[in-house]
Amino acid sequence: MPDSTFPEVRSLDLFADMSDENYAKLMRGAYLQTFPPHVDLIGEGEDADFLHVLVSGAVDLFSSWSNRETSVMIVKPVSTFILAATIRDARYLMSARTMEKSRIVMIPSQDVRAIFDLDAGFARAVVVELAACYRSVIKTTKNLKLRTALERLANYLLSRSQDHDGALNFVLDLEKRQLASVLGMTPENLSRAFKALQAYGVQVNGENVVINNMDDLQTFAKPTSLIDDNRT
């Protein structure tokens, strides 16, 4: 699999500073596979045999316990998952399934660890990515523990608006059932929360959202960069 075939993979921050020689070694045993929607890719508790790079599509990282299931995060291209288990040679703490047709590069974990020991640029990039993941977990924990369900939904809608350059009319990027899981809510609570946000100028019709009063919504949501800004 020559690197010229997948420039989006080579240009990822994780691989960008590697030498060409070490990148070639890393990708020597890798392969690209296309998966249809709703296919389980890895299972919680299984050994981390591969580092996955999502080239196109979307992947749901989820966890289960005592007949309950929750979405932990949604992976969009181009990005990797689950790096920590690969580096530690540990078991996966989450499962993963495709949400839509997805193209994924699978790199053997033993090759990732071998190149980690050889290539300083790659090792630094791994540390940076793991640090970013850690900070993301802290923000998610703060969001869940410090905010009510209504506040979490309000801030999610504000973030979606920002993703669309401040648009006041946009489409949800997740199914409502999936959104409820990501926000730590039941579908019923999500429906009630959408209705409650009407008092702050939010109108929802199916997957379409209209924010009629941005100031009121921001005053209620109280967004902060220490939770809501992915750049910090």
C-alpha positions as CSV (number, residue, x, y, z in Angstrom):
1,M,0.0,0.0,0.0
2,P,2.2,2.9,-1.2
3,D,1.8,6.2,0.7
4,S,0.9,8.0,-2.5
5,T,-2.3,6.0,-2.6
6,F,-3.5,7.5,0.7
7,P,-2.2,11.0,1.0
8,E,-4.9,11.7,3.6
9,V,-3.4,9.1,5.9
10,R,0.2,10.3,5.4
11,S,-0.8,13.9,6.1
12,L,-2.4,13.1,9.5
13,D,-0.6,14.8,12.4
14,L,0.1,11.3,13.7
15,F,2.2,10.3,10.7
16,A,3.2,13.6,9.2
17,D,6.7,13.9,10.9
18,M,7.7,10.3,10.3
19,S,10.6,9.5,7.9
20,D,9.5,8.1,4.6
21,E,11.4,4.9,5.4
22,N,9.7,4.3,8.7
23,Y,6.3,5.2,7.3
24,A,6.8,2.6,4.6
25,K,7.7,0.0,7.3
26,L,4.6,1.0,9.3
27,M,2.3,0.6,6.3
28,R,3.9,-2.5,5.0
29,G,1.5,-4.8,6.7
30,A,-1.5,-2.4,6.6
31,Y,-4.5,-2.9,4.4
32,L,-7.6,-1.0,3.3
33,Q,-11.0,-2.4,3.7
34,T,-14.5,-1.1,3.0
35,F,-17.3,-2.0,5.5
36,P,-21.0,-1.6,5.0
37,P,-23.1,0.2,7.6
38,H,-23.8,-1.4,11.1
39,V,-20.8,-3.7,11.0
40,D,-19.0,-4.4,14.3
41,L,-15.3,-3.6,13.8
42,I,-13.9,-4.3,17.3
43,G,-15.3,-5.7,20.5
44,E,-14.9,-4.3,24.0
45,G,-12.4,-6.5,25.9
46,E,-10.7,-7.8,22.8
47,D,-7.0,-7.5,22.3
48,A,-6.0,-4.4,20.3
49,D,-4.6,-6.2,17.1
50,F,-4.9,-3.1,14.8
51,L,-4.8,0.6,14.8
52,H,-7.7,1.8,12.7
53,V,-7.6,4.9,10.4
54,L,-11.0,6.0,9.2
55,V,-10.6,7.4,5.7
56,S,-14.3,7.8,4.9
57,G,-17.6,7.2,6.6
58,A,-18.4,7.3,10.3
59,V,-17.8,5.0,13.3
60,D,-19.6,4.8,16.6
61,L,-17.4,4.0,19.6
62,F,-19.7,2.5,22.2
63,S,-19.6,0.5,25.5
64,S,-22.0,-2.0,27.1
65,W,-22.6,-3.1,30.7
66,S,-25.4,-5.0,32.4
67,N,-27.7,-4.9,29.3
68,R,-27.1,-1.2,28.8
69,E,-25.3,0.5,25.9
70,T,-24.0,4.0,25.4
71,S,-22.2,5.8,22.7
72,V,-18.9,7.3,23.9
73,M,-18.0,9.2,20.8
74,I,-18.5,9.4,17.0
75,V,-15.4,9.2,14.8
76,K,-15.3,11.1,11.6
77,P,-12.6,11.0,8.8
78,V,-9.8,11.3,8.6
79,S,-8.8,10.1,12.1
80,T,-7.5,7.2,14.1
81,F,-9.1,5.0,16.8
82,I,-8.3,3.4,19.3
83,L,-4.6,4.5,19.7
84,A,-4.1,4.1,23.5
85,A,-4.9,0.4,23.5
86,T,-2.6,-0.1,20.5
87,I,0.4,1.6,22.2
88,R,-0.2,-0.2,25.5
89,D,-0.8,-3.6,23.9
90,A,-4.0,-3.7,26.0
91,R,-7.6,-4.7,25.5
92,Y,-10.1,-2.4,23.9
93,L,-12.2,-0.4,26.4
94,M,-14.8,0.3,23.8
95,S,-16.4,-1.4,20.9
96,A,-16.8,0.1,17.4
97,R,-19.3,-0.2,14.6
98,T,-19.7,1.5,11.3
99,M,-22.6,4.0,11.1
100,E,-22.5,4.2,7.3
101,K,-20.3,2.7,4.5
102,S,-16.8,3.3,5.7
103,R,-13.2,2.9,4.3
104,I,-10.7,2.0,7.0
105,V,-7.0,1.4,6.9
106,M,-6.0,-1.3,9.5
107,I,-2.4,-1.1,10.7
108,P,-1.1,-4.1,12.8
109,S,-0.5,-2.9,16.4
110,Q,2.8,-4.7,16.7
111,D,4.1,-2.6,13.8
112,V,2.8,0.6,15.4
113,R,4.7,-0.2,18.6
114,A,7.9,-1.1,16.7
115,I,7.9,2.2,14.8
116,F,7.1,4.0,18.0
117,D,10.5,2.8,19.3
118,L,12.3,3.8,16.1
119,D,10.9,7.1,15.0
120,A,11.1,10.1,17.3
121,G,8.7,12.2,15.2
122,F,6.1,9.5,15.3
123,A,6.6,9.0,19.1
124,R,6.1,12.7,19.7
125,A,3.0,12.7,17.6
126,V,1.6,9.8,19.5
127,V,2.1,11.6,22.8
128,V,0.4,14.7,21.4
129,E,-2.6,12.8,20.2
130,L,-3.0,10.8,23.4
131,A,-2.8,14.1,25.4
132,A,-5.5,15.6,23.2
133,C,-7.7,12.5,23.8
134,Y,-7.1,12.8,27.5
135,R,-8.2,16.4,27.5
136,S,-11.3,15.5,25.4
137,V,-12.2,12.9,28.1
138,I,-11.9,15.5,30.8
139,K,-14.1,18.0,28.9
140,T,-16.7,15.2,28.3
141,T,-16.7,14.3,32.0
142,K,-17.1,18.0,33.0
143,N,-20.0,18.3,30.5
144,L,-21.8,15.3,32.0
145,K,-21.2,16.1,35.6
146,L,-21.5,19.9,35.8
147,R,-24.4,20.4,33.4
148,T,-28.0,19.4,33.3
149,A,-29.3,17.5,30.3
150,L,-31.0,20.6,29.0
151,E,-27.7,22.6,29.3
152,R,-25.8,19.8,27.5
153,L,-28.3,19.8,24.6
154,A,-28.2,23.6,24.4
155,N,-24.4,23.7,24.2
156,Y,-24.4,20.9,21.6
157,L,-26.7,23.0,19.4
158,L,-24.4,26.0,19.8
159,S,-21.4,23.8,18.8
160,R,-23.4,22.6,15.7
161,S,-24.1,26.2,14.8
162,Q,-20.4,27.1,15.0
163,D,-19.6,24.1,12.8
164,H,-21.8,25.7,10.2
165,D,-20.1,29.2,10.5
166,G,-22.7,30.5,13.0
167,A,-25.7,29.4,11.0
168,L,-29.1,29.7,12.7
169,N,-30.6,26.9,10.6
170,F,-28.8,23.5,10.3
171,V,-29.4,19.8,10.3
172,L,-28.4,17.5,13.2
173,D,-25.4,15.4,12.4
174,L,-26.7,12.4,14.4
175,E,-29.9,10.5,14.7
176,K,-31.8,11.6,17.7
177,R,-31.4,8.2,19.4
178,Q,-27.7,8.4,18.9
179,L,-27.6,12.0,20.0
180,A,-29.4,11.1,23.2
181,S,-26.8,8.4,24.0
182,V,-23.8,10.7,23.3
183,L,-25.3,13.4,25.6
184,G,-26.1,10.9,28.4
185,M,-29.9,11.0,28.0
186,T,-32.7,8.8,27.1
187,P,-34.6,9.4,23.9
188,E,-37.6,10.5,25.9
189,N,-35.5,13.0,27.9
190,L,-34.1,14.3,24.7
191,S,-37.5,14.9,23.2
192,R,-38.6,16.8,26.4
193,A,-35.4,18.8,26.3
194,F,-36.0,19.9,22.7
195,K,-39.4,21.1,23.8
196,A,-38.0,22.9,26.8
197,L,-35.6,24.8,24.6
198,Q,-38.4,26.3,22.7
199,A,-38.5,28.9,25.5
200,Y,-35.0,30.0,24.3
201,G,-35.9,30.3,20.7
202,V,-35.1,26.7,19.5
203,Q,-37.4,25.1,16.9
204,V,-36.9,21.5,15.8
205,N,-38.6,19.8,12.9
206,G,-37.3,16.3,12.4
207,E,-33.6,16.7,11.9
208,N,-33.8,20.4,11.1
209,V,-33.0,22.9,13.8
210,V,-33.7,26.7,13.8
211,I,-32.3,29.0,16.5
212,N,-34.5,32.1,16.5
213,N,-32.8,33.8,19.4
214,M,-29.1,33.1,19.7
215,D,-28.5,35.5,22.6
216,D,-31.1,33.8,24.8
217,L,-29.7,30.4,24.0
218,Q,-26.2,31.4,24.8
219,T,-27.3,33.1,28.0
220,F,-28.9,29.9,29.1
221,A,-26.2,27.5,27.9
222,K,-23.2,29.5,29.3
223,P,-20.6,27.9,26.9
224,T,-17.0,27.9,28.0
225,S,-13.8,27.2,26.1
226,L,-12.7,24.9,29.0
227,I,-15.5,22.4,28.0
228,D,-16.7,23.3,24.5
229,D,-13.7,24.4,22.5
230,N,-11.9,21.5,20.8
231,R,-8.9,23.7,20.3
232,T,-8.0,24.1,24.0
